[in-house]
């Protein structure tokens, strides 16, 4: 039955709205105002993303390294985009991506709550007293013209102007819509009084915020209803508290697609709003008297109810800051206890992969919340590709029967002794099965994540996306080449013929050296000289080994220690070793913080080594 009725709710809703709009045209005007207001917020959000694209991480580090800076960042960013929900969701994304720490995130979210008051003041001071459509028209024109530009700056500016124009137009339409409801609809007609009335209207404010996903839109409705006489002042105060509390639903939804770091921030946001709302409702009579006193001090008339509502909204958010800021250290302690960092889903570099002990691996860093902003998406993508690099190196080591736990910081001499040690059969892992269990799922998640990264990207961001895709593809090719190598290695590593098992030991040693050298590379970020030296040594060792190995195989063929079939197999497997090393090398060149050579030159370079038969 559920499946039968599920497709019908949309047309039923549309028919109901059409009936209501025909019955009361002012209701259509009010709904159009809400729609334009929310559409304007979406354009403001897109403009904010365009302006912050590419340099967001540097900007965040400079703007959030102190608590007061984080608070100010939250206030200003919310005032610009007129959406504390967006700022909260983006902050959860920043924290999940590791671009800020939890203290900075809490500061931004607390500041965003205070920043919502700017919208109330703007509407109360100007929006309800001035014909904003006069200002909206040129803003819409300039916004459309600039928004069609390709350059991110002008496009972002166009989105901001278009958003402001739609906001102003929406406010005017909401005013006109409410003015037509005198005598028809009164929001203060509910049969309740006292605390029951306060709780009912707080719930209405919360519900309006949840449905419209915007406390700004809920406050705009509250102010417009108050200004038109459809709502009593005391009930409007309760609705404002409820609207503030309603933003926690957005935070909960954002936390569901985040990691525990993002969930801790969402929990802090929920605690702030719950505590602030409860305290505000409990001491509501005292707050009302404080508003009257502050209004008289600021010269606000006693009957200027919309301005007094904006003042109330500011005072109770300041009260929340005064209560919660001293509690941040205690909050951090309990949040870390309630929501600890998840154990890494990635096998550490020093632990071997196992088919029996670990479940099928999926992406560790990718999450839905990161897709809110291009920079956060690219940040977690880079982290995930580096995670894939660790997994790829482990599978390559396992393919040649070397335990990853023995490889970190090992010397060449120790590696040589490790290769000569006979590997028990029960410790030999199947490379193809390891790929299916530990690598393929992570790579599939990376590809899927990239396909959903549909935000407008700057040229620099597009290049980062291409680079990460290329690095992931190279890592997969390295694993596949190592798998091909293992097919022959499995047959011949225990050969009683010394020339054969010694030749395969040399191939295993080269794969081990590649894993050891490249695992050190990503720990050298920022040390350009050390990275350059490592890459040069890596290439030189590979060239010398290929020449030496071919000469050795040819010599043993001449001495009849090998026959032609065996020599051909060894040279083919040398080819797979060199392909494995080369693909790993190319991936790690791309993942270096500052590529040491042009990436295009690396990607265009031939993989196939030059092999010669006798």
C-alpha positions, 0 to 999 in steps of 0.5 A, spaced: 500 500 500 505 504 501 508 503 494 501 505 491 500 511 495 508 514 495 507 517 487 501 520 489 503 525 494 506 530 489 500 531 485 496 531 491 500 537 494 500 541 487 493 540 487 491 542 494 496 548 493 493 550 486 486 550 490 489 554 496 492 559 491 485 560 487 481 561 493 486 566 496 490 570 491 494 573 497 496 566 499 500 565 493 503 572 494 506 570 500 508 563 498 511 566 492 515 571 497 517 565 501 520 561 495 524 567 492 527 569 499 529 561 499 532 562 492 535 568 494 539 564 499 541 559 495 544 564 490 548 567 496 550 560 498 553 559 491 556 566 490 560 564 497 562 558 494 565 561 488 569 567 492 572 562 497 574 556 492 581 555 491 584 559 497 579 556 502 584 552 507 589 558 507 583 563 509 580 558 514 587 558 517 588 565 518 581 566 520 580 561 525 587 560 529 583 564 535 577 563 538 575 571 537 577 570 530 572 564 529 566 567 532 567 573 528 568 569 522 561 565 524 558 572 525 560 575 518 559 569 514 552 568 516 551 575 515 553 575 508 550 568 506 544 570 510 544 562 512 546 559 519 544 553 517 549 553 511 555 556 515 554 550 520 554 545 514 560 548 511 563 548 518 562 540 519 565 539 512 571 543 514 572 539 520 571 533 517 576 534 512 581 536 517 581 543 514 580 546 521 580 543 529 574 542 533 575 549 537 575 553 531 569 549 528 565 551 535 567 558 535 564 558 527 558 555 529 557 559 535 558 565 531 553 563 526 548 563 531 549 570 533 550 572 525 543 570 524 541 576 528 543 581 522 538 578 518 532 580 523 535 587 524 536 588 516 528 586 515 526 590 522 530 596 520 529 596 512 525 591 509 518 592 513 519 600 512 522 601 505 519 598 498 525 593 497 523 592 490 526 598 487 533 596 490 531 589 487 530 590 480 537 593 478 541 588 483 537 582 479 539 585 472 547 586 474 546 579 478 544 575 471 549 579 467 555 578 471 553 571 473 554 569 466 561 570 466 566 565 466 571 568 471 570 565 478 570 572 481 565 575 477 561 569 477 561 569 484 559 577 485 553 576 480 551 570 484 551 574 490 547 580 487 542 576 484 541 573 491 540 579 494 535 582 489 531 575 490 531 576 498 529 583 497 523 581 492 521 576 497 521 580 503 516 585 499 512 579 496 511 576 504 509 583 506 504 584 501 501 577 502 500 578 510 497 584 509 491 581 505 490 576 511 487 581 516 481 578 518 482 572 515 488 569 518 490 570 525 496 566 528 495 568 535 488 565 535 490 559 538 486 557 544 492 557 549 495 561 554 501 562 559 506 557 558 502 552 554 502 558 549 509 559 549 511 552 548 506 552 542 508 558 538 516 555 540 514 549 536 511 553 530 517 557 530 521 550 530 517 547 525 517 553 520 525 552 520 525 545 519 520 545 513 523 551 510 530 549 512 532 556 514 531 560 520 532 566 517 526 565 512 522 563 519 524 569 522 522 573 516 515 570 516 515 572 524 517 579 523 512 580 517 506 577 521 508 581 527 508 587 523 501 586 519 498 585 526 497 577 525 501 575 531 502 578 538 508 580 540 509 575 546 508 569 541 513 572 536 518 572 541 517 564 542 517 563 535 523 566 534 526 561 540 523 556 536 526 558 530 533 558 533 532 551 535 530 548 529 537 549 526 539 543 530 535 539 525 539 541 519 546 540 523 543 533 525 542 531 517 549 534 516 552 530 521 549 523 518 553 524 512 560 526 516 565 522 520 565 523 528 569 529 527 563 532 524 558 529 529 562 532 535 561 539 532 554 538 530 553 535 537 556 542 540 551 546 535 545 542 538 547 543 545 548 550 544 541 551 541 538 547 546 541 550 552 540 557 549 533 555 548 531 552 554 534 558 558 531 563 554 524 560 555 525 559 562 527 566 564 522 569 558 519 574 563 526 577 565 528 577 558 522 581 556 523 586 561 531 586 559 529 588 552 524 593 554 530 596 558 535 596 552 530 598 547 529 605 552 536 605 552 537 605 545 531 610 543 527 604 540 519 606 541 515 602 545 510 600 540 516 598 535 515 591 536 519 588 530 525 592 532 524 589 539 523 582 536 530 583 533 533 586 539 530 580 543 533 575 538 540 578 539 540 578 547 538 571 547 543 569 543 548 573 546 546 570 553 547 563 550 554 565 548 555 568 555 553 561 558 557 556 553 563 559 552 566 558 559 564 551 558 568 549 551 573 546 555 568 541 559 564 540 552 571 538 548 572 533 554 565 530 553 565 530 546 571 526 545 569 521 550 562 520 547 564 521 540 571 518 539 575 518 533 573 512 529 579 506 529 582 507 522 579 503 517 585 503 513 591 497 515 597 501 518 603 501 514 606 497 519 601 491 519 600 486 513 593 485 510 589 479 511 583 476 508 581 472 514 582 478 519 579 484 516 572 486 512 572 488 505 575 495 505 571 502 503 573 509 503 575 512 510 575 519 508 570 520 503 563 523 506 557 526 503 558 533 507 564 534 504 561 535 497 558 541 500 564 545 498 569 544 492 575 545 497 573 540 502 571 535 497 578 535 494 581 535 501 578 529 503 579 526 496 586 527 496 586 524 503 583 518 500 588 517 494 593 517 499 590 512 503 589 508 497 597 509 496 598 505 502 593 500 501 597 499 494 604 499 497 601 493 501 598 489 496 604 490 492 609 487 498 604 481 499 604 480 492 611 478 492 611 475 499 614 480 503 610 482 509 609 490 510 610 489 517 617 488 516 618 493 511 618 500 514 625 503 515 628 497 513 635 498 510 637 495 503 641 489 506 636 487 511 631 487 505 636 482 502 636 478 508 628 478 508 628 476 501 632 470 502 628 467 508 623 462 505 616 464 506 611 459 509 606 457 505 600 459 510 603 466 510 603 467 502 597 472 500 593 472 494 594 478 490 588 478 486 584 476 493 587 482 496 585 487 491 578 485 491 578 486 498 582 491 500 583 496 494 577 495 489 572 498 494 576 504 496 577 505 488 570 504 487 568 509 492 573 514 489 570 514 482 563 515 485 565 521 489 568 524 483 562 523 479 558 527 484 563 533 485 558 537 481 560 544 484 563 549 479 571 548 479 576 553 478 581 551 473 586 550 479 581 545 482 579 542 476 587 540 475 587 537 482 581 533 481 584 530 474 591 529 478 588 525 484 584 521 479 590 520 475 594 518 481 588 513 483 589 510 476 596 509 477 596 505 483 591 501 481 595 499 475 601 498 479 597 493 483 594 489 477 601 489 474 604 486 481 598 481 481 600 478 474 607 478 477 605 473 482 602 468 477 609 466 475 612 467 482 607 462 485 610 457 480 617 458 481 619 461 487 620 455 490 624 452 484 629 447 486 633 450 480 638 455 483 638 460 477 630 461 477 629 462 485 635 467 485 632 471 479 625 471 482 628 473 489 631 479 485 625 481 482 621 480 489 627 485 492 626 490 487 618 491 489 620 491 496 625 497 495 620 500 491 615 500 497 620 502 502 622 508 498 616 511 496 613 509 503 618 515 505 616 520 500 609 522 503 613 523 509 617 528 506 612 533 504 615 540 504 622 538 503 623 539 496 630 537 496 629 530 499 624 529 495 628 530 489 634 526 491 629 520 492 626 520 485 633 521 482 635 515 486 629 511 485 630 512 477 637 511 477 636 504 481 631 502 476 635 503 470 641 500 473 637 494 475 634 492 469 640 492 465 644 488 470 638 483 470 637 482 463 645 481 463 644 476 468 639 472 465 643 472 458 649 470 462 645 464 465 642 462 458 649 462 455 651 457 461 645 453 460 643 454 467 636 456 464 633 454 457 629 459 453 622 458 456 625 460 462 629 466 460 623 469 457 618 468 463 624 471 467 624 477 462 616 478 462 616 478 469 622 483 469 617 487 465 611 486 470 616 489 476 618 495 472 611 496 470 609 496 478 615 500 480 613 505 474 606 506 476 607 507 483 613 512 481 608 516 477 602 516 482 607 518 488 610 524 483 603 526 483 601 526 490 607 530 492 605 536 495 609 540 489 610 536 483 618 536 482 617 535 474 611 537 470 605 532 471 604 531 464 611 529 462 610 523 467 603 521 464 606 521 457 612 517 459 612 510 456 611 505 461 614 499 457 621 498 459 626 496 453 628 489 454 632 485 449 633 478 448 639 474 446 
